[in-house]
Amino acid sequence: MPIINISVTGKPDAKLSAAIAKEATEITASLLRKDPTITAVAVNYVEPQHWFAGGKSLAKHGTNTFWLDIKIVDGTNTKLELEAYLKAIFEAFSRLLGGVHEESYAFVHEVPAAAYGYGGKSQEFRFISGRLKAV
């Protein structure tokens, strides 16, 4: 049930947004084992002249960039899974956007299960409820 916020350089493009959301959801499902049916993705666009890396705009660099910010429940993934995820995300955006600047980022927030949820219920509540049903 992650929420993924993504910013990319460029003008809003519905087709690109759909491709980004699809790719991010698939990578998140395959490498972090997150249910794609409850994964939310929001894509935002920033014009390259308004995004800076190393003091120069991406327009001057002549490259694209992205920022992916995902929230997941703490302790649900290993360091190796997170490492593979970050690598796959960078490779995916390199393909989707073409020529991405090295200073393109992905940030995985691992948050406490009691502080994170959807539909008015925390992930901790869902975990405990599931365990009680199993008994």
Phi and psi in radians as a Rosetta constraint file:
Dihedral C 1 N 2 CA 2 C 2 CIRCULARHARMONIC -1.292 0.35
Dihedral N 2 CA 2 C 2 N 3 CIRCULARHARMONIC 2.719 0.35
Dihedral C 2 N 3 CA 3 C 3 CIRCULARHARMONIC -1.926 0.35
Dihedral N 3 CA 3 C 3 N 4 CIRCULARHARMONIC 2.266 0.35
Dihedral C 3 N 4 CA 4 C 4 CIRCULARHARMONIC -2.095 0.35
Dihedral N 4 CA 4 C 4 N 5 CIRCULARHARMONIC 2.067 0.35
Dihedral C 4 N 5 CA 5 C 5 CIRCULARHARMONIC -1.826 0.35
Dihedral N 5 CA 5 C 5 N 6 CIRCULARHARMONIC 2.239 0.35
Dihedral C 5 N 6 CA 6 C 6 CIRCULARHARMONIC -2.251 0.35
Dihedral N 6 CA 6 C 6 N 7 CIRCULARHARMONIC 2.291 0.35
Dihedral C 6 N 7 CA 7 C 7 CIRCULARHARMONIC -2.046 0.35
Dihedral N 7 CA 7 C 7 N 8 CIRCULARHARMONIC 2.412 0.35
Dihedral C 7 N 8 CA 8 C 8 CIRCULARHARMONIC -2.363 0.35
Dihedral N 8 CA 8 C 8 N 9 CIRCULARHARMONIC 2.762 0.35
Dihedral C 8 N 9 CA 9 C 9 CIRCULARHARMONIC -1.406 0.35
Dihedral N 9 CA 9 C 9 N 10 CIRCULARHARMONIC 2.543 0.35
Dihedral C 9 N 10 CA 10 C 10 CIRCULARHARMONIC 2.244 0.35
Dihedral N 10 CA 10 C 10 N 11 CIRCULARHARMONIC -3.119 0.35
Dihedral C 10 N 11 CA 11 C 11 CIRCULARHARMONIC -1.603 0.35
Dihedral N 11 CA 11 C 11 N 12 CIRCULARHARMONIC 2.593 0.35
Dihedral C 11 N 12 CA 12 C 12 CIRCULARHARMONIC -0.902 0.35
Dihedral N 12 CA 12 C 12 N 13 CIRCULARHARMONIC 2.324 0.35
Dihedral C 12 N 13 CA 13 C 13 CIRCULARHARMONIC -2.538 0.35
Dihedral N 13 CA 13 C 13 N 14 CIRCULARHARMONIC 1.870 0.35
Dihedral C 13 N 14 CA 14 C 14 CIRCULARHARMONIC -1.048 0.35
Dihedral N 14 CA 14 C 14 N 15 CIRCULARHARMONIC -0.668 0.35
Dihedral C 14 N 15 CA 15 C 15 CIRCULARHARMONIC -1.152 0.35
Dihedral N 15 CA 15 C 15 N 16 CIRCULARHARMONIC -0.768 0.35
Dihedral C 15 N 16 CA 16 C 16 CIRCULARHARMONIC -1.146 0.35
Dihedral N 16 CA 16 C 16 N 17 CIRCULARHARMONIC -0.727 0.35
Dihedral C 16 N 17 CA 17 C 17 CIRCULARHARMONIC -1.010 0.35
Dihedral N 17 CA 17 C 17 N 18 CIRCULARHARMONIC -0.766 0.35
Dihedral C 17 N 18 CA 18 C 18 CIRCULARHARMONIC -1.105 0.35
Dihedral N 18 CA 18 C 18 N 19 CIRCULARHARMONIC -0.721 0.35
Dihedral C 18 N 19 CA 19 C 19 CIRCULARHARMONIC -1.158 0.35
Dihedral N 19 CA 19 C 19 N 20 CIRCULARHARMONIC -0.706 0.35
Dihedral C 19 N 20 CA 20 C 20 CIRCULARHARMONIC -1.108 0.35
Dihedral N 20 CA 20 C 20 N 21 CIRCULARHARMONIC -0.840 0.35
Dihedral C 20 N 21 CA 21 C 21 CIRCULARHARMONIC -1.063 0.35
Dihedral N 21 CA 21 C 21 N 22 CIRCULARHARMONIC -0.745 0.35
Dihedral C 21 N 22 CA 22 C 22 CIRCULARHARMONIC -1.089 0.35
Dihedral N 22 CA 22 C 22 N 23 CIRCULARHARMONIC -0.857 0.35
Dihedral C 22 N 23 CA 23 C 23 CIRCULARHARMONIC -1.120 0.35
Dihedral N 23 CA 23 C 23 N 24 CIRCULARHARMONIC -0.800 0.35
Dihedral C 23 N 24 CA 24 C 24 CIRCULARHARMONIC -1.102 0.35
Dihedral N 24 CA 24 C 24 N 25 CIRCULARHARMONIC -0.714 0.35
Dihedral C 24 N 25 CA 25 C 25 CIRCULARHARMONIC -1.141 0.35
Dihedral N 25 CA 25 C 25 N 26 CIRCULARHARMONIC -0.764 0.35
Dihedral C 25 N 26 CA 26 C 26 CIRCULARHARMONIC -1.142 0.35
Dihedral N 26 CA 26 C 26 N 27 CIRCULARHARMONIC -0.762 0.35
Dihedral C 26 N 27 CA 27 C 27 CIRCULARHARMONIC -1.130 0.35
Dihedral N 27 CA 27 C 27 N 28 CIRCULARHARMONIC -0.716 0.35
Dihedral C 27 N 28 CA 28 C 28 CIRCULARHARMONIC -1.127 0.35
Dihedral N 28 CA 28 C 28 N 29 CIRCULARHARMONIC -0.688 0.35
Dihedral C 28 N 29 CA 29 C 29 CIRCULARHARMONIC -1.196 0.35
Dihedral N 29 CA 29 C 29 N 30 CIRCULARHARMONIC -0.782 0.35
Dihedral C 29 N 30 CA 30 C 30 CIRCULARHARMONIC -1.330 0.35
Dihedral N 30 CA 30 C 30 N 31 CIRCULARHARMONIC -0.668 0.35
Dihedral C 30 N 31 CA 31 C 31 CIRCULARHARMONIC -1.693 0.35
Dihedral N 31 CA 31 C 31 N 32 CIRCULARHARMONIC -0.509 0.35
Dihedral C 31 N 32 CA 32 C 32 CIRCULARHARMONIC -1.890 0.35
Dihedral N 32 CA 32 C 32 N 33 CIRCULARHARMONIC -0.021 0.35
Dihedral C 32 N 33 CA 33 C 33 CIRCULARHARMONIC 1.039 0.35
Dihedral N 33 CA 33 C 33 N 34 CIRCULARHARMONIC 0.721 0.35
Dihedral C 33 N 34 CA 34 C 34 CIRCULARHARMONIC -1.735 0.35
Dihedral N 34 CA 34 C 34 N 35 CIRCULARHARMONIC 2.415 0.35
Dihedral C 34 N 35 CA 35 C 35 CIRCULARHARMONIC -1.126 0.35
Dihedral N 35 CA 35 C 35 N 36 CIRCULARHARMONIC 2.025 0.35
Dihedral C 35 N 36 CA 36 C 36 CIRCULARHARMONIC -1.170 0.35
Dihedral N 36 CA 36 C 36 N 37 CIRCULARHARMONIC -0.361 0.35
Dihedral C 36 N 37 CA 37 C 37 CIRCULARHARMONIC -1.292 0.35
Dihedral N 37 CA 37 C 37 N 38 CIRCULARHARMONIC -0.259 0.35
Dihedral C 37 N 38 CA 38 C 38 CIRCULARHARMONIC -2.209 0.35
Dihedral N 38 CA 38 C 38 N 39 CIRCULARHARMONIC 0.520 0.35
Dihedral C 38 N 39 CA 39 C 39 CIRCULARHARMONIC -1.732 0.35
Dihedral N 39 CA 39 C 39 N 40 CIRCULARHARMONIC 2.231 0.35
Dihedral C 39 N 40 CA 40 C 40 CIRCULARHARMONIC -1.909 0.35
Dihedral N 40 CA 40 C 40 N 41 CIRCULARHARMONIC 2.429 0.35
Dihedral C 40 N 41 CA 41 C 41 CIRCULARHARMONIC -2.310 0.35
Dihedral N 41 CA 41 C 41 N 42 CIRCULARHARMONIC 2.275 0.35
Dihedral C 41 N 42 CA 42 C 42 CIRCULARHARMONIC -2.103 0.35
Dihedral N 42 CA 42 C 42 N 43 CIRCULARHARMONIC 2.255 0.35
Dihedral C 42 N 43 CA 43 C 43 CIRCULARHARMONIC -1.994 0.35
Dihedral N 43 CA 43 C 43 N 44 CIRCULARHARMONIC 2.261 0.35
Dihedral C 43 N 44 CA 44 C 44 CIRCULARHARMONIC -2.140 0.35
Dihedral N 44 CA 44 C 44 N 45 CIRCULARHARMONIC 2.648 0.35
Dihedral C 44 N 45 CA 45 C 45 CIRCULARHARMONIC -2.066 0.35
Dihedral N 45 CA 45 C 45 N 46 CIRCULARHARMONIC 2.451 0.35
Dihedral C 45 N 46 CA 46 C 46 CIRCULARHARMONIC -2.241 0.35
Dihedral N 46 CA 46 C 46 N 47 CIRCULARHARMONIC 2.244 0.35
Dihedral C 46 N 47 CA 47 C 47 CIRCULARHARMONIC -1.129 0.35
Dihedral N 47 CA 47 C 47 N 48 CIRCULARHARMONIC 2.430 0.35
Dihedral C 47 N 48 CA 48 C 48 CIRCULARHARMONIC -0.957 0.35
Dihedral N 48 CA 48 C 48 N 49 CIRCULARHARMONIC -0.530 0.35
Dihedral C 48 N 49 CA 49 C 49 CIRCULARHARMONIC -1.268 0.35
Dihedral N 49 CA 49 C 49 N 50 CIRCULARHARMONIC -0.156 0.35
Dihedral C 49 N 50 CA 50 C 50 CIRCULARHARMONIC -1.868 0.35
Dihedral N 50 CA 50 C 50 N 51 CIRCULARHARMONIC 0.102 0.35
Dihedral C 50 N 51 CA 51 C 51 CIRCULARHARMONIC -2.093 0.35
Dihedral N 51 CA 51 C 51 N 52 CIRCULARHARMONIC 2.231 0.35
Dihedral C 51 N 52 CA 52 C 52 CIRCULARHARMONIC -2.101 0.35
Dihedral N 52 CA 52 C 52 N 53 CIRCULARHARMONIC 2.478 0.35
Dihedral C 52 N 53 CA 53 C 53 CIRCULARHARMONIC -2.401 0.35
Dihedral N 53 CA 53 C 53 N 54 CIRCULARHARMONIC 2.174 0.35
Dihedral C 53 N 54 CA 54 C 54 CIRCULARHARMONIC 1.100 0.35
Dihedral N 54 CA 54 C 54 N 55 CIRCULARHARMONIC 0.500 0.35
Dihedral C 54 N 55 CA 55 C 55 CIRCULARHARMONIC 1.474 0.35
Dihedral N 55 CA 55 C 55 N 56 CIRCULARHARMONIC -0.058 0.35
Dihedral C 55 N 56 CA 56 C 56 CIRCULARHARMONIC -2.071 0.35
Dihedral N 56 CA 56 C 56 N 57 CIRCULARHARMONIC 2.540 0.35
Dihedral C 56 N 57 CA 57 C 57 CIRCULARHARMONIC -1.201 0.35
Dihedral N 57 CA 57 C 57 N 58 CIRCULARHARMONIC 2.706 0.35
Dihedral C 57 N 58 CA 58 C 58 CIRCULARHARMONIC -1.133 0.35
Dihedral N 58 CA 58 C 58 N 59 CIRCULARHARMONIC -0.460 0.35
Dihedral C 58 N 59 CA 59 C 59 CIRCULARHARMONIC -1.080 0.35
Dihedral N 59 CA 59 C 59 N 60 CIRCULARHARMONIC -0.744 0.35
Dihedral C 59 N 60 CA 60 C 60 CIRCULARHARMONIC -1.250 0.35
Dihedral N 60 CA 60 C 60 N 61 CIRCULARHARMONIC -0.592 0.35
Dihedral C 60 N 61 CA 61 C 61 CIRCULARHARMONIC -1.198 0.35
Dihedral N 61 CA 61 C 61 N 62 CIRCULARHARMONIC -0.463 0.35
Dihedral C 61 N 62 CA 62 C 62 CIRCULARHARMONIC 1.250 0.35
Dihedral N 62 CA 62 C 62 N 63 CIRCULARHARMONIC 0.513 0.35
Dihedral C 62 N 63 CA 63 C 63 CIRCULARHARMONIC -2.263 0.35
Dihedral N 63 CA 63 C 63 N 64 CIRCULARHARMONIC 3.011 0.35
Dihedral C 63 N 64 CA 64 C 64 CIRCULARHARMONIC -1.896 0.35
Dihedral N 64 CA 64 C 64 N 65 CIRCULARHARMONIC 2.965 0.35
Dihedral C 64 N 65 CA 65 C 65 CIRCULARHARMONIC -2.693 0.35
Dihedral N 65 CA 65 C 65 N 66 CIRCULARHARMONIC 2.968 0.35
Dihedral C 65 N 66 CA 66 C 66 CIRCULARHARMONIC -2.589 0.35
Dihedral N 66 CA 66 C 66 N 67 CIRCULARHARMONIC 2.821 0.35
Dihedral C 66 N 67 CA 67 C 67 CIRCULARHARMONIC -2.396 0.35
Dihedral N 67 CA 67 C 67 N 68 CIRCULARHARMONIC 2.041 0.35
Dihedral C 67 N 68 CA 68 C 68 CIRCULARHARMONIC -1.968 0.35
Dihedral N 68 CA 68 C 68 N 69 CIRCULARHARMONIC 2.262 0.35
Dihedral C 68 N 69 CA 69 C 69 CIRCULARHARMONIC -2.241 0.35
Dihedral N 69 CA 69 C 69 N 70 CIRCULARHARMONIC 1.980 0.35
Dihedral C 69 N 70 CA 70 C 70 CIRCULARHARMONIC -2.138 0.35
Dihedral N 70 CA 70 C 70 N 71 CIRCULARHARMONIC 2.442 0.35
Dihedral C 70 N 71 CA 71 C 71 CIRCULARHARMONIC -1.909 0.35
Dihedral N 71 CA 71 C 71 N 72 CIRCULARHARMONIC 2.243 0.35
Dihedral C 71 N 72 CA 72 C 72 CIRCULARHARMONIC -2.366 0.35
Dihedral N 72 CA 72 C 72 N 73 CIRCULARHARMONIC 2.893 0.35
Dihedral C 72 N 73 CA 73 C 73 CIRCULARHARMONIC -1.324 0.35
Dihedral N 73 CA 73 C 73 N 74 CIRCULARHARMONIC 2.327 0.35
Dihedral C 73 N 74 CA 74 C 74 CIRCULARHARMONIC -0.962 0.35
Dihedral N 74 CA 74 C 74 N 75 CIRCULARHARMONIC 2.362 0.35
Dihedral C 74 N 75 CA 75 C 75 CIRCULARHARMONIC 1.439 0.35
Dihedral N 75 CA 75 C 75 N 76 CIRCULARHARMONIC 0.110 0.35
Dihedral C 75 N 76 CA 76 C 76 CIRCULARHARMONIC -1.602 0.35
Dihedral N 76 CA 76 C 76 N 77 CIRCULARHARMONIC -0.132 0.35
Dihedral C 76 N 77 CA 77 C 77 CIRCULARHARMONIC -2.402 0.35
Dihedral N 77 CA 77 C 77 N 78 CIRCULARHARMONIC 2.642 0.35
Dihedral C 77 N 78 CA 78 C 78 CIRCULARHARMONIC -1.496 0.35
Dihedral N 78 CA 78 C 78 N 79 CIRCULARHARMONIC 2.920 0.35
Dihedral C 78 N 79 CA 79 C 79 CIRCULARHARMONIC -1.084 0.35
Dihedral N 79 CA 79 C 79 N 80 CIRCULARHARMONIC -0.648 0.35
Dihedral C 79 N 80 CA 80 C 80 CIRCULARHARMONIC -1.182 0.35
Dihedral N 80 CA 80 C 80 N 81 CIRCULARHARMONIC -0.656 0.35
Dihedral C 80 N 81 CA 81 C 81 CIRCULARHARMONIC -1.131 0.35
Dihedral N 81 CA 81 C 81 N 82 CIRCULARHARMONIC -0.740 0.35
Dihedral C 81 N 82 CA 82 C 82 CIRCULARHARMONIC -1.138 0.35
Dihedral N 82 CA 82 C 82 N 83 CIRCULARHARMONIC -0.707 0.35
Dihedral C 82 N 83 CA 83 C 83 CIRCULARHARMONIC -1.063 0.35
Dihedral N 83 CA 83 C 83 N 84 CIRCULARHARMONIC -0.800 0.35
Dihedral C 83 N 84 CA 84 C 84 CIRCULARHARMONIC -1.112 0.35
Dihedral N 84 CA 84 C 84 N 85 CIRCULARHARMONIC -0.648 0.35
Dihedral C 84 N 85 CA 85 C 85 CIRCULARHARMONIC -1.106 0.35
Dihedral N 85 CA 85 C 85 N 86 CIRCULARHARMONIC -0.868 0.35
Dihedral C 85 N 86 CA 86 C 86 CIRCULARHARMONIC -1.036 0.35
Dihedral N 86 CA 86 C 86 N 87 CIRCULARHARMONIC -0.717 0.35
Dihedral C 86 N 87 CA 87 C 87 CIRCULARHARMONIC -1.131 0.35
Dihedral N 87 CA 87 C 87 N 88 CIRCULARHARMONIC -0.811 0.35
Dihedral C 87 N 88 CA 88 C 88 CIRCULARHARMONIC -1.119 0.35
Dihedral N 88 CA 88 C 88 N 89 CIRCULARHARMONIC -0.674 0.35
Dihedral C 88 N 89 CA 89 C 89 CIRCULARHARMONIC -1.100 0.35
Dihedral N 89 CA 89 C 89 N 90 CIRCULARHARMONIC -0.807 0.35
Dihedral C 89 N 90 CA 90 C 90 CIRCULARHARMONIC -1.060 0.35
Dihedral N 90 CA 90 C 90 N 91 CIRCULARHARMONIC -0.780 0.35
Dihedral C 90 N 91 CA 91 C 91 CIRCULARHARMONIC -1.103 0.35
Dihedral N 91 CA 91 C 91 N 92 CIRCULARHARMONIC -0.712 0.35
Dihedral C 91 N 92 CA 92 C 92 CIRCULARHARMONIC -1.112 0.35
Dihedral N 92 CA 92 C 92 N 93 CIRCULARHARMONIC -0.787 0.35
Dihedral C 92 N 93 CA 93 C 93 CIRCULARHARMONIC -1.232 0.35
Dihedral N 93 CA 93 C 93 N 94 CIRCULARHARMONIC -0.521 0.35
Dihedral C 93 N 94 CA 94 C 94 CIRCULARHARMONIC -1.055 0.35
Dihedral N 94 CA 94 C 94 N 95 CIRCULARHARMONIC -0.717 0.35
Dihedral C 94 N 95 CA 95 C 95 CIRCULARHARMONIC -1.236 0.35
Dihedral N 95 CA 95 C 95 N 96 CIRCULARHARMONIC -0.808 0.35
Dihedral C 95 N 96 CA 96 C 96 CIRCULARHARMONIC -1.189 0.35
Dihedral N 96 CA 96 C 96 N 97 CIRCULARHARMONIC -0.720 0.35
Dihedral C 96 N 97 CA 97 C 97 CIRCULARHARMONIC -1.740 0.35
Dihedral N 97 CA 97 C 97 N 98 CIRCULARHARMONIC -0.453 0.35
Dihedral C 97 N 98 CA 98 C 98 CIRCULARHARMONIC 1.268 0.35
Dihedral N 98 CA 98 C 98 N 99 CIRCULARHARMONIC 2.339 0.35
Dihedral C 98 N 99 CA 99 C 99 CIRCULARHARMONIC 0.924 0.35
Dihedral N 99 CA 99 C 99 N 100 CIRCULARHARMONIC 0.936 0.35
Dihedral C 99 N 100 CA 100 C 100 CIRCULARHARMONIC -1.376 0.35
Dihedral N 100 CA 100 C 100 N 101 CIRCULARHARMONIC 2.467 0.35
Dihedral C 100 N 101 CA 101 C 101 CIRCULARHARMONIC -1.156 0.35
Dihedral N 101 CA 101 C 101 N 102 CIRCULARHARMONIC 2.538 0.35
Dihedral C 101 N 102 CA 102 C 102 CIRCULARHARMONIC -1.016 0.35
Dihedral N 102 CA 102 C 102 N 103 CIRCULARHARMONIC -0.572 0.35
Dihedral C 102 N 103 CA 103 C 103 CIRCULARHARMONIC -1.438 0.35
Dihedral N 103 CA 103 C 103 N 104 CIRCULARHARMONIC 1.009 0.35
Dihedral C 103 N 104 CA 104 C 104 CIRCULARHARMONIC -1.981 0.35
Dihedral N 104 CA 104 C 104 N 105 CIRCULARHARMONIC 2.368 0.35
Dihedral C 104 N 105 CA 105 C 105 CIRCULARHARMONIC -2.153 0.35
Dihedral N 105 CA 105 C 105 N 106 CIRCULARHARMONIC 2.620 0.35
Dihedral C 105 N 106 CA 106 C 106 CIRCULARHARMONIC -2.288 0.35
Dihedral N 106 CA 106 C 106 N 107 CIRCULARHARMONIC 2.373 0.35
Dihedral C 106 N 107 CA 107 C 107 CIRCULARHARMONIC -2.285 0.35
Dihedral N 107 CA 107 C 107 N 108 CIRCULARHARMONIC 2.097 0.35
Dihedral C 107 N 108 CA 108 C 108 CIRCULARHARMONIC -1.768 0.35
Dihedral N 108 CA 108 C 108 N 109 CIRCULARHARMONIC 1.964 0.35
Dihedral C 108 N 109 CA 109 C 109 CIRCULARHARMONIC -1.552 0.35
Dihedral N 109 CA 109 C 109 N 110 CIRCULARHARMONIC 2.136 0.35
Dihedral C 109 N 110 CA 110 C 110 CIRCULARHARMONIC -1.741 0.35
Dihedral N 110 CA 110 C 110 N 111 CIRCULARHARMONIC 1.975 0.35
Dihedral C 110 N 111 CA 111 C 111 CIRCULARHARMONIC -1.969 0.35
Dihedral N 111 CA 111 C 111 N 112 CIRCULARHARMONIC 2.670 0.35
Dihedral C 111 N 112 CA 112 C 112 CIRCULARHARMONIC -1.073 0.35
Dihedral N 112 CA 112 C 112 N 113 CIRCULARHARMONIC 2.453 0.35
Dihedral C 112 N 113 CA 113 C 113 CIRCULARHARMONIC -1.062 0.35
Dihedral N 113 CA 113 C 113 N 114 CIRCULARHARMONIC -0.531 0.35
Dihedral C 113 N 114 CA 114 C 114 CIRCULARHARMONIC -1.286 0.35
Dihedral N 114 CA 114 C 114 N 115 CIRCULARHARMONIC -0.307 0.35
Dihedral C 114 N 115 CA 115 C 115 CIRCULARHARMONIC -1.862 0.35
Dihedral N 115 CA 115 C 115 N 116 CIRCULARHARMONIC 0.213 0.35
Dihedral C 115 N 116 CA 116 C 116 CIRCULARHARMONIC -2.512 0.35
Dihedral N 116 CA 116 C 116 N 117 CIRCULARHARMONIC 2.339 0.35
Dihedral C 116 N 117 CA 117 C 117 CIRCULARHARMONIC -3.062 0.35
Dihedral N 117 CA 117 C 117 N 118 CIRCULARHARMONIC -3.032 0.35
Dihedral C 117 N 118 CA 118 C 118 CIRCULARHARMONIC -2.583 0.35
Dihedral N 118 CA 118 C 118 N 119 CIRCULARHARMONIC 2.806 0.35
Dihedral C 118 N 119 CA 119 C 119 CIRCULARHARMONIC 1.076 0.35
Dihedral N 119 CA 119 C 119 N 120 CIRCULARHARMONIC 0.407 0.35
Dihedral C 119 N 120 CA 120 C 120 CIRCULARHARMONIC 1.410 0.35
Dihedral N 120 CA 120 C 120 N 121 CIRCULARHARMONIC 0.145 0.35
Dihedral C 120 N 121 CA 121 C 121 CIRCULARHARMONIC -2.226 0.35
Dihedral N 121 CA 121 C 121 N 122 CIRCULARHARMONIC 2.371 0.35
Dihedral C 121 N 122 CA 122 C 122 CIRCULARHARMONIC -1.306 0.35
Dihedral N 122 CA 122 C 122 N 123 CIRCULARHARMONIC 2.821 0.35
Dihedral C 122 N 123 CA 123 C 123 CIRCULARHARMONIC -1.166 0.35
Dihedral N 123 CA 123 C 123 N 124 CIRCULARHARMONIC -0.559 0.35
Dihedral C 123 N 124 CA 124 C 124 CIRCULARHARMONIC -1.129 0.35
Dihedral N 124 CA 124 C 124 N 125 CIRCULARHARMONIC -0.746 0.35
Dihedral C 124 N 125 CA 125 C 125 CIRCULARHARMONIC -1.038 0.35
Dihedral N 125 CA 125 C 125 N 126 CIRCULARHARMONIC -0.781 0.35
Dihedral C 125 N 126 CA 126 C 126 CIRCULARHARMONIC -1.099 0.35
Dihedral N 126 CA 126 C 126 N 127 CIRCULARHARMONIC -0.696 0.35
Dihedral C 126 N 127 CA 127 C 127 CIRCULARHARMONIC -1.113 0.35
Dihedral N 127 CA 127 C 127 N 128 CIRCULARHARMONIC -0.884 0.35
Dihedral C 127 N 128 CA 128 C 128 CIRCULARHARMONIC -1.099 0.35
Dihedral N 128 CA 128 C 128 N 129 CIRCULARHARMONIC -0.767 0.35
Dihedral C 128 N 129 CA 129 C 129 CIRCULARHARMONIC -1.031 0.35
Dihedral N 129 CA 129 C 129 N 130 CIRCULARHARMONIC -0.726 0.35
Dihedral C 129 N 130 CA 130 C 130 CIRCULARHARMONIC -1.125 0.35
Dihedral N 130 CA 130 C 130 N 131 CIRCULARHARMONIC -0.701 0.35
Dihedral C 130 N 131 CA 131 C 131 CIRCULARHARMONIC -1.164 0.35
Dihedral N 131 CA 131 C 131 N 132 CIRCULARHARMONIC -0.711 0.35
Dihedral C 131 N 132 CA 132 C 132 CIRCULARHARMONIC -1.146 0.35
Dihedral N 132 CA 132 C 132 N 133 CIRCULARHARMONIC -0.643 0.35
Dihedral C 132 N 133 CA 133 C 133 CIRCULARHARMONIC -1.155 0.35
Dihedral N 133 CA 133 C 133 N 134 CIRCULARHARMONIC -0.550 0.35
Dihedral C 133 N 134 CA 134 C 134 CIRCULARHARMONIC -1.286 0.35
Dihedral N 134 CA 134 C 134 N 135 CIRCULARHARMONIC -0.367 0.35
